[in-house]
Amino acid sequence: MATIVLYPSPGMGHLISMVELGKLIIKHHPSFSITVLTLIPSFNTGTTATYVHHISATFPAITFHHLPDIPLDPLTFPSMETIIFELIRRSNPNVNNALQSVSLSSNITAFVIDSFCTPAMSLADDLNIPVYYFFTSGACCLAQFFYIPTLDRTTTESFKDMNTLIHSPGLPPIPSSDMVGPLLDRPSTHYSDFLEICEKFPKSAGIVINTFDSLEPKAIKAISEGVCVPDGPTPPIYCVGPLVVAGGDGSHECLNWLDLQPSGSVVYLCFGSLGVFSSDQLKEIAKGLETSGHRFLWVVRSPPSNKKEDRFLPPPEPDLDVLLPEGFLDRTKDRGLVVKKWAPQVAVLNHKSVGGFVTHCGWNSVLEAVCAGVPMVAWPLYAEQRFNKVVLTDEMKLTLPMNESDGGMVTAMEVEKRIRQLMEADEGKDVRKVATAKKEEATMALGVGGSSRVALSKLVATW
């Protein structure tokens, strides 16, 4: 049997979208089987065990091959990215063993890796297995990554110090301080790690992107025409998205609460599986929500700990009475609900009562909102999210921007202003119109004869 081996980086968001790709392949091309190599590190990247168990039980054609954990001391690493890169590098011998063992029982037709898993590329080359990337962010971000080696050769300063606009093919001008987080500081190991990935992208057999043609036409055109890699070939790209998880848990308390709210009246605020705010910032959000007068559903997590040793651990249960302004929960109880740590996001976004989404601009969340036709306010926190905010606001017209004051804090006034704009002003109507149109286009892209379905067939034909 022909097997496709998928290798996501650790982290719930990366694992889920890679598994969604596996489900898509099996649904339309059931002659393939899928093996997912999983790394479950000892530090916090979100818990994946229940999810993996659920997929194994419901999709027998998808098997998980757990790679042994390599104990690393998080305290010796400056960031989550550096420890993940190191874990993936050191896992190469285990990945090699896994590929050898899978190939004993079946024919590995393709090895599909996450960008973080670039160190495993050489292993597949040695075994003569074609390597494809699965890019978990959008085509705009990929276009930027393709162009990074050119920017690296033609500039000498760090992006964080340039104080200028970066012009790249197929993209709106990006303020240099809003470039992808790990690339901001040129002397850092992050920068060299990401530069290496950007140089390896063009050497793959193809890149599968979680997007669809009509969402990012300019970037897709620029990549396809080869202008993002001016000095070499560009591999074929396959836009097979939007890949998002279906409905999910229908029993959460917040869904019962949403059932009681008027249609399109609730603003949902959630900032991804790793997004956290200081207690001062949480209080500003609370004040802004209160003065906006609008209904809200807000997912709150505990602020980041000041202790270095807590940085890679899951945050504790938030104490809402301490974190939020005194009396806030009582004063807003008739129109607001604060949920601790987690909400079933896809079900929430698709609920008829939800009329807007304040998001950190993680790509999975963006696509979930697009599929639900919900307009957004962009409040980026880390990784490529600031870059996404520029693209979503200036290029796609899907979001209103949440602007920080000089100290990096978003004031209560700004929170109130953007929520009011989104829910009651012309600016909100404009992004709502775009969101509604993109929802229809997303459905068409995945339907029979749609652009994403055609791209999947082309990809599978290469296998």
C-alpha positions as CSV (number, residue, x, y, z in Angstrom):
1,M,0.0,0.0,0.0
2,A,1.2,3.6,-0.7
3,T,1.8,5.5,2.5
4,I,2.2,9.3,3.0
5,V,4.3,10.1,6.0
6,L,3.4,13.4,7.7
7,Y,5.8,15.1,10.2
8,P,4.3,18.0,12.1
9,S,6.2,20.1,14.6
10,P,5.1,19.8,18.3
11,G,2.2,22.1,19.1
12,M,-1.5,21.5,18.9
13,G,-2.1,24.0,16.0
14,H,0.6,22.3,13.8
15,L,-0.6,18.8,14.6
16,I,-4.3,19.4,14.0
17,S,-3.9,21.1,10.6
18,M,-1.4,18.3,9.5
19,V,-4.0,15.6,10.6
20,E,-6.7,17.6,8.7
21,L,-4.5,17.3,5.6
22,G,-4.3,13.5,6.2
23,K,-8.1,13.3,6.6
24,L,-8.5,15.2,3.3
25,I,-6.2,12.9,1.4
26,I,-8.0,9.8,2.7
27,K,-11.4,11.2,2.0
28,H,-10.8,11.9,-1.7
29,H,-8.0,9.3,-2.3
30,P,-8.7,6.3,-0.1
31,S,-6.0,4.1,-1.7
32,F,-3.4,5.9,0.5
33,S,-2.7,5.3,4.1
34,I,-1.3,8.0,6.4
35,T,1.4,7.7,9.1
36,V,1.9,10.7,11.4
37,L,5.2,11.0,13.2
38,T,4.6,12.8,16.5
39,L,6.9,14.4,19.0
40,I,5.4,15.0,22.4
41,P,7.9,17.0,24.3
42,S,8.1,17.3,28.1
43,F,7.6,21.1,27.9
44,N,4.2,22.8,27.3
45,T,3.1,22.9,23.7
46,G,-0.6,22.1,24.5
47,T,-1.8,18.6,25.4
48,T,-2.3,16.3,22.4
49,A,-2.9,12.8,23.9
50,T,-6.8,12.9,23.8
51,Y,-6.8,14.3,20.3
52,V,-4.5,11.6,19.0
53,H,-6.6,8.9,20.7
54,H,-9.8,10.4,19.2
55,I,-8.3,10.4,15.6
56,S,-6.9,6.9,16.0
57,A,-10.3,5.6,17.0
58,T,-12.3,7.4,14.2
59,F,-9.8,7.3,11.3
60,P,-8.2,3.8,11.1
61,A,-6.3,4.7,7.9
62,I,-4.3,7.3,10.0
63,T,-1.7,5.8,12.3
64,F,0.5,7.6,14.7
65,H,4.2,6.8,15.2
66,H,5.4,8.4,18.5
67,L,9.0,9.4,18.4
68,P,10.9,9.1,21.7
69,D,11.1,12.3,23.7
70,I,14.5,13.7,24.1
71,P,14.7,15.4,27.5
72,L,15.9,19.0,27.2
73,D,16.2,21.6,29.9
74,P,13.9,24.5,28.9
75,L,15.7,26.9,31.1
76,T,18.8,26.8,28.9
77,F,16.8,28.0,25.8
78,P,15.9,31.6,25.2
79,S,12.5,30.8,23.6
80,M,10.0,28.2,22.5
81,E,11.2,28.3,18.9
82,T,14.8,27.5,19.8
83,I,13.9,24.5,22.0
84,I,11.6,23.1,19.3
85,F,14.4,23.5,16.6
86,E,16.8,21.7,18.9
87,L,14.4,18.9,19.7
88,I,13.7,18.4,16.0
89,R,17.4,18.4,15.2
90,R,18.2,15.8,17.9
91,S,15.3,13.7,16.8
92,N,16.7,13.0,13.3
93,P,18.1,9.5,14.2
94,N,14.6,8.5,15.5
95,V,12.9,9.9,12.4
96,N,15.4,8.0,10.2
97,N,14.5,4.8,12.1
98,A,10.7,5.5,11.7
99,L,11.0,6.0,8.0
100,Q,13.1,2.8,7.6
101,S,10.5,0.9,9.6
102,V,7.5,2.2,7.7
103,S,9.2,1.5,4.4
104,L,9.6,-2.2,5.4
105,S,5.8,-2.7,5.3
106,S,4.7,-0.2,2.6
107,N,5.9,2.1,-0.1
108,I,6.5,5.7,1.2
109,T,5.3,7.9,-1.7
110,A,5.9,11.2,0.0
111,F,7.3,12.7,3.2
112,V,5.3,15.8,4.1
113,I,7.1,18.0,6.7
114,D,6.3,21.1,8.7
115,S,8.7,24.0,8.1
116,F,10.1,23.5,11.6
117,C,11.0,20.0,10.6
118,T,13.4,21.1,7.9
119,P,16.4,19.2,9.5
120,A,14.6,15.9,8.5
121,M,14.7,16.8,4.8
122,S,18.2,15.3,4.2
123,L,17.0,11.9,5.7
124,A,14.3,11.5,3.0
125,D,16.7,12.6,0.3
126,D,19.1,9.7,1.4
127,L,16.1,7.3,1.2
128,N,15.1,8.7,-2.2
129,I,11.6,9.8,-0.8
130,P,10.3,13.1,-2.3
131,V,9.9,15.8,0.4
132,Y,6.9,18.2,0.4
133,Y,6.3,21.0,2.9
134,F,2.9,21.5,4.5
135,F,2.8,25.3,5.2
136,T,0.5,25.9,8.1
137,S,0.2,29.7,7.6
138,G,-1.0,31.5,4.5
139,A,0.3,32.1,1.0
140,C,1.3,35.7,1.9
141,C,3.5,34.4,4.7
142,L,5.0,31.8,2.3
143,A,5.7,34.5,-0.3
144,Q,7.5,36.5,2.4
145,F,9.6,33.5,3.4
146,F,10.6,32.8,-0.2
147,Y,11.8,36.4,-0.5
148,I,13.7,36.4,2.9
149,P,17.0,35.1,1.4
150,T,16.9,38.0,-1.1
151,L,16.2,40.6,1.6
152,D,19.0,39.0,3.7
153,R,21.5,39.5,0.8
154,T,20.4,43.1,0.1
155,T,20.2,44.5,3.6
156,T,22.5,44.5,6.7
157,E,20.4,45.8,9.5
158,S,17.9,43.8,11.7
159,F,14.3,44.3,10.7
160,K,13.5,45.5,14.2
161,D,15.9,48.5,13.7
162,M,15.1,49.5,10.1
163,N,12.0,51.6,10.8
164,T,10.9,51.4,7.2
165,L,8.4,49.6,5.0
166,I,9.5,46.2,3.5
167,H,8.4,45.7,-0.1
168,S,8.2,42.1,-1.3
169,P,6.6,40.6,-4.4
170,G,2.8,39.9,-4.1
171,L,2.5,41.6,-0.7
172,P,1.3,44.9,0.7
173,P,4.2,47.0,2.2
174,I,5.0,45.5,5.6
175,P,6.4,47.8,8.4
176,S,9.8,46.3,9.3
177,S,8.8,45.9,12.9
178,D,5.8,43.8,11.9
179,M,8.0,41.2,10.1
180,V,7.7,37.5,11.3
181,G,8.8,37.5,15.0
182,P,11.8,35.2,14.9
183,L,13.3,37.1,11.9
184,L,13.3,40.5,13.7
185,D,16.8,40.3,15.2
186,R,19.5,39.5,12.7
187,P,22.2,38.2,15.1
188,S,19.9,35.8,16.9
189,T,19.9,32.0,16.4
190,H,16.2,32.3,15.5
191,Y,17.1,34.4,12.5
192,S,19.7,31.9,11.2
193,D,17.3,28.9,11.9
194,F,14.5,30.6,9.9
195,L,16.8,31.8,7.1
196,E,17.9,28.1,6.7
197,I,14.3,27.1,6.3
198,C,13.6,29.8,3.8
199,E,16.6,28.7,1.7
200,K,15.4,25.0,1.9
201,F,11.7,25.7,0.8
202,P,12.7,26.0,-2.9
203,K,14.5,22.6,-2.7
204,S,11.4,20.6,-1.9
205,A,9.3,18.7,-4.4
206,G,6.3,21.0,-3.7
207,I,4.6,23.0,-1.0
208,V,1.0,22.3,0.2
209,I,-0.6,25.5,1.7
210,N,-3.5,25.7,4.0
211,T,-5.3,28.5,2.0
212,F,-7.5,28.8,-1.1
213,D,-6.9,30.7,-4.4
214,S,-9.4,33.5,-4.0
215,L,-8.3,34.4,-0.4
216,E,-4.7,35.4,-1.4
217,P,-4.7,35.8,-5.2
218,K,-1.7,38.3,-5.4
219,A,0.6,36.3,-3.2
220,I,-0.3,33.0,-5.0
221,K,0.3,34.6,-8.4
222,A,3.7,36.0,-7.3
223,I,4.8,32.6,-6.0
224,S,3.6,30.7,-9.0
225,E,5.3,33.2,-11.4
226,G,8.6,32.6,-9.6
227,V,9.2,36.2,-8.6
228,C,9.6,35.5,-4.9
229,V,12.7,33.4,-5.6
230,P,14.4,35.6,-8.2
231,D,17.6,33.6,-8.4
232,G,16.4,30.0,-8.7
233,P,13.4,27.7,-9.4
234,T,10.2,27.8,-7.3
235,P,8.6,24.4,-6.5
236,P,4.9,23.9,-7.4
237,I,2.5,25.0,-4.7
238,Y,-0.9,23.4,-3.9
239,C,-3.5,25.5,-2.1
240,V,-5.8,22.8,-0.7
241,G,-7.5,24.7,2.2
242,P,-9.2,25.9,4.2
243,L,-8.5,22.9,6.4
244,V,-10.3,23.4,9.7
245,V,-11.6,21.0,12.3
246,A,-15.3,20.3,12.1
247,G,-17.8,21.4,14.8
248,G,-16.4,19.7,17.9
249,D,-17.7,19.7,21.4
250,G,-21.4,20.8,21.5
251,S,-21.8,20.5,25.2
252,H,-19.7,23.4,26.6
253,E,-21.5,25.8,29.0
254,C,-20.7,28.8,26.7
255,L,-22.8,27.3,23.9
256,N,-25.9,27.1,26.1
257,W,-25.2,30.8,27.1
258,L,-24.9,31.7,23.4
259,D,-28.3,30.0,22.6
260,L,-29.9,32.7,24.8
261,Q,-28.3,35.7,23.0
262,P,-29.8,37.6,20.0
263,S,-28.5,36.7,16.6
264,G,-25.1,38.3,15.6
265,S,-24.9,40.2,18.9
266,V,-21.9,38.7,20.7
267,V,-18.2,39.6,20.3
268,Y,-16.0,36.6,21.0
269,L,-12.4,37.2,22.3
270,C,-9.8,34.4,22.3
271,F,-6.1,34.4,21.7
272,G,-5.0,30.9,20.7
273,S,-3.6,28.1,22.8
274,L,-0.5,30.0,23.9
275,G,-1.7,33.6,24.0
276,V,-1.5,35.3,27.5
277,F,-1.7,38.9,28.8
278,S,-0.4,40.7,31.8
279,S,-2.9,41.4,34.6
280,D,-2.8,45.1,33.7
281,Q,-3.8,44.3,30.1
282,L,-6.6,42.0,31.2
283,K,-8.1,44.8,33.3
284,E,-7.9,47.2,30.3
285,I,-9.8,44.6,28.1
286,A,-12.4,44.2,30.9
287,K,-12.9,48.0,31.1
288,G,-13.2,48.3,27.3
289,L,-15.7,45.5,27.1
290,E,-17.8,47.0,29.9
291,T,-17.9,50.5,28.4
292,S,-18.6,49.2,24.9
293,G,-22.0,48.1,26.0
294,H,-21.9,45.0,23.7
295,R,-22.4,41.4,24.6
296,F,-19.2,39.4,24.8
297,L,-17.8,35.9,25.3
298,W,-14.2,36.2,26.6
299,V,-11.7,33.3,27.1
300,V,-9.3,34.3,29.9
301,R,-6.0,32.7,30.8
302,S,-3.6,33.4,33.7
303,P,-0.9,36.0,33.0
304,P,2.6,34.8,32.2
305,S,4.7,34.0,35.3
306,N,7.8,36.1,36.0
307,K,9.6,33.0,36.9
308,K,11.9,31.6,34.2
309,E,11.1,28.0,35.2
310,D,7.4,28.5,34.7
311,R,7.8,29.7,31.1
312,F,7.3,26.3,29.5
313,L,4.6,25.0,31.9
314,P,0.9,25.2,31.3
315,P,-0.5,28.3,33.1
316,P,-2.5,27.7,36.2
317,E,-6.3,28.1,36.5
318,P,-7.1,31.9,36.3
319,D,-8.5,33.5,39.4
320,L,-11.0,35.9,37.8
321,D,-11.8,37.8,41.0
322,V,-8.2,38.8,41.3
323,L,-7.5,39.4,37.6
324,L,-10.5,41.4,36.6
325,P,-11.7,44.8,38.0
326,E,-13.7,44.6,41.2
327,G,-17.4,44.0,40.5
328,F,-16.8,43.5,36.7
329,L,-18.4,40.1,36.6
330,D,-21.5,41.2,38.5
331,R,-21.9,44.4,36.5
332,T,-21.7,42.5,33.1
333,K,-23.4,39.3,34.0
334,D,-26.5,40.0,31.9
335,R,-24.5,40.5,28.7
336,G,-21.1,38.9,29.1
337,L,-19.6,35.5,29.9
338,V,-16.0,34.9,30.9
339,V,-14.7,31.4,30.3
340,K,-11.5,30.1,31.9
341,K,-8.7,28.8,29.6
342,W,-10.6,27.3,26.7
343,A,-13.7,27.3,24.6
344,P,-14.8,25.1,21.6
345,Q,-13.8,27.8,19.1
346,V,-15.2,26.3,15.8
347,A,-18.6,25.7,17.5
348,V,-18.5,29.2,18.9
349,L,-17.6,30.9,15.7
350,N,-20.4,29.1,13.8
351,H,-23.0,30.0,16.4
352,K,-25.7,32.3,15.1
353,S,-25.3,34.7,18.1
354,V,-21.6,35.5,17.4
355,G,-21.2,38.6,15.3
356,G,-17.4,39.4,15.7
357,F,-14.1,37.9,16.8
358,V,-11.2,39.6,18.5
359,T,-8.2,37.3,17.5
360,H,-4.5,36.9,17.8
361,C,-4.3,36.3,14.0
362,G,-3.0,32.7,14.3
363,W,-3.7,31.2,10.9
364,N,-5.9,28.4,12.1
365,S,-8.1,30.9,14.0
366,V,-8.2,33.1,10.9
367,L,-9.4,30.3,8.7
368,E,-12.0,29.2,11.2
369,A,-13.4,32.7,11.2
370,V,-13.3,32.8,7.4
371,C,-15.2,29.5,7.2
372,A,-17.8,30.8,9.6
373,G,-18.1,34.2,7.9
374,V,-17.2,36.2,11.1
375,P,-15.5,39.6,10.8
376,M,-12.4,40.1,13.0
377,V,-10.4,42.6,15.0
378,A,-6.7,41.8,14.7
379,W,-4.7,41.8,17.9
380,P,-1.4,39.9,17.2
381,L,0.8,38.6,19.9
382,Y,3.8,36.5,18.6
383,A,5.2,34.4,15.7
384,E,3.9,35.6,12.3
385,Q,0.8,37.2,13.8
386,R,1.9,40.9,13.3
387,F,2.6,40.1,9.7
388,N,-0.8,38.4,9.3
389,K,-2.5,41.5,10.8
390,V,-1.0,43.8,8.1
391,V,-2.1,41.4,5.4
392,L,-5.6,40.7,6.9
393,T,-6.2,44.5,7.3
394,D,-4.6,46.1,4.3
395,E,-4.8,43.4,1.7
396,M,-7.7,41.1,2.5
397,K,-9.9,43.7,4.3
398,L,-11.1,41.0,6.7
399,T,-10.1,42.7,9.9
400,L,-10.0,46.0,11.8
401,P,-6.7,46.7,13.6
402,M,-6.3,46.8,17.4
403,N,-3.6,49.4,17.9
404,E,-1.2,49.4,20.8
405,S,-0.1,52.6,22.6
406,D,3.7,53.4,22.9
407,G,4.3,51.0,25.8
408,G,2.8,48.0,23.9
409,M,-0.4,48.2,26.0
410,V,-3.8,48.3,24.3
411,T,-6.0,50.8,26.2
412,A,-9.6,50.2,27.4
413,M,-10.5,53.1,25.0
414,E,-9.0,51.3,22.0
415,V,-10.8,48.0,22.9
416,E,-14.1,49.9,23.3
417,K,-13.5,51.8,20.0
418,R,-12.8,48.7,17.9
419,I,-15.6,46.7,19.3
420,R,-18.1,49.5,18.6
421,Q,-16.7,49.9,15.1
422,L,-17.0,46.2,14.4
423,M,-20.5,45.8,15.8
424,E,-22.2,49.0,14.9
425,A,-20.2,51.2,12.4
426,D,-19.7,51.3,8.7
427,E,-16.2,50.0,9.0
428,G,-17.7,46.9,10.7
429,K,-20.2,46.5,7.9
430,D,-17.4,46.6,5.3
431,V,-15.4,43.8,6.9
432,R,-18.6,41.8,7.5
433,K,-19.4,42.0,3.8
434,V,-16.0,40.7,2.9
435,A,-16.2,37.9,5.6
436,T,-19.6,36.8,4.2
437,A,-18.2,36.6,0.6
438,K,-15.0,34.7,1.7
439,K,-17.2,32.2,3.5
440,E,-19.0,31.3,0.3
441,E,-15.7,31.2,-1.7
442,A,-14.2,28.9,0.9
443,T,-17.1,26.5,0.5
444,M,-16.8,26.6,-3.3
445,A,-13.0,26.0,-3.2
446,L,-13.5,22.7,-1.3
447,G,-16.5,21.6,-3.4
448,V,-16.5,19.5,-6.6
449,G,-14.5,21.3,-9.2
450,G,-13.4,23.9,-6.7
451,S,-9.8,25.2,-6.8
452,S,-8.7,23.4,-3.6
453,R,-10.1,20.1,-4.8
454,V,-8.4,20.5,-8.1
455,A,-5.1,21.3,-6.4
456,L,-5.4,18.2,-4.2
457,S,-5.9,16.0,-7.3
458,K,-2.8,17.6,-8.9
459,L,-0.8,16.9,-5.8
460,V,-1.9,13.3,-5.5
461,A,-1.1,12.8,-9.3
462,T,2.5,13.7,-8.5
463,W,2.5,10.7,-6.0
